[in-house]
Amino acid sequence: MIPSYANFGGKIHGGILLSLIDKVAYACASRHAATYCVTVSVDGVDFLKPVEVGDLVSLMASVNYVGRTSLVIGIRVIAENVRNGIQRHTNTSYVTMVAKGEDDLPAVVPPLLLESEEDGRRFLEAMTRRQLREEFRHAFNSEKGRIDVTENLDKLVEQRCVIGWE
Ligand SMILES: CC(C)(COP(=O)(O)OP(=O)(O)OC[C@H]1O[C@@H](n2cnc3c(N)ncnc32)[C@H](O)[C@@H]1OP(=O)(O)O)[C@@H](O)C(=O)NCCC(=O)NCCS
């Protein structure tokens, strides 16, 4: 990680890591799908520990799940201090990519060979994550439409915000 990747606080900018995650997800997905892929969504972008200038960053990726045209790539990010060899797990992200055909439409991807129980666990976890995301999206969208600001002013008053309208 070179100095120009740093933010104003001297740590590596989150966007640099996101860019690396996206590129690695692309490489992993397109190799499995044997076609061009696009990023649809990213789950689990929590930066657990800062990455320092000079750290050696490694990203380990695997195809965890395939649907009909989508793939979920699990990516583990490790930052290593090269002077003392200490490694830190900075985050694990799950990137959903969609394979695209020559016609630019979603293309069917090959099935995934599960070589171990671990692979089976990752596949099942991805299915669960997908289902819970869908449930959350539905629940939030219906809740969002019901939020009435006037009726909920008391909740805002308890928060660290200042109400600036009459
Ligand atoms: C990806 C894209 C082609 C999907 O289009 P779509 O009309 O939703 O297509 P489909 O409904 O056929 O869905 C295709 C697959 O994407 C999945 N998908 C769609 N939206 C999704 C989302 N928000 N999260 C996770 N998966 C999603 C569907 O479940 C489906 O998977 P499956 O075939 O394995 O079941 C379209 O959303 C797109 O082009 N997005 C822009 C991508 C992009 O530009 N990325 C950034 C630059 S690479």
The ligand as a Gaussian input file, in Angstrom:
#p B3LYP/6-31G(d) Opt

LIG

0 1
 C      -26.862000      -6.944000     -13.249000
 C      -28.064000      -6.641000     -14.115000
 C      -27.755000      -7.057000     -15.539000
 C      -29.245000      -7.445000     -13.597000
 O      -30.326000      -7.087000     -14.378000
 P      -31.792000      -7.627000     -14.045000
 O      -32.724000      -6.997000     -14.982000
 O      -32.046000      -7.516000     -12.567000
 O      -31.621000      -9.130000     -14.495000
 P      -32.326000     -10.381000     -13.876000
 O      -33.615000     -10.033000     -13.205000
 O      -32.325000     -11.405000     -14.980000
 O      -31.319000     -10.850000     -12.742000
 C      -30.084000     -11.422000     -13.090000
 C      -29.486000     -12.019000     -11.841000
 O      -29.078000     -10.958000     -10.989000
 C      -29.578000     -11.169000      -9.684000
 N      -29.794000      -9.868000      -9.083000
 C      -30.459000      -8.823000      -9.623000
 N      -30.426000      -7.784000      -8.763000
 C      -29.732000      -8.199000      -7.693000
 C      -29.359000      -7.575000      -6.468000
 N      -29.690000      -6.333000      -6.171000
 N      -28.633000      -8.301000      -5.590000
 C      -28.286000      -9.563000      -5.854000
 N      -28.606000     -10.213000      -7.000000
 C      -29.328000      -9.518000      -7.894000
 C      -30.876000     -11.933000      -9.904000
 O      -31.253000     -12.620000      -8.742000
 C      -30.466000     -12.871000     -11.023000
 O      -29.705000     -13.942000     -10.476000
 P      -29.964000     -15.465000     -10.939000
 O      -30.046000     -15.471000     -12.435000
 O      -28.758000     -16.183000     -10.464000
 O      -31.210000     -15.896000     -10.269000
 C      -28.417000      -5.110000     -14.096000
 O      -28.917000      -4.800000     -12.801000
 C      -27.229000      -4.241000     -14.402000
 O      -26.770000      -4.174000     -15.525000
 N      -26.733000      -3.535000     -13.366000
 C      -25.582000      -2.661000     -13.540000
 C      -24.310000      -3.411000     -13.273000
 C      -23.150000      -2.478000     -13.264000
 O      -23.071000      -1.610000     -14.101000
 N      -22.266000      -2.653000     -12.283000
 C      -21.208000      -1.759000     -12.000000
 C      -20.141000      -1.760000     -12.979000
 S      -19.472000      -3.346000     -13.274000

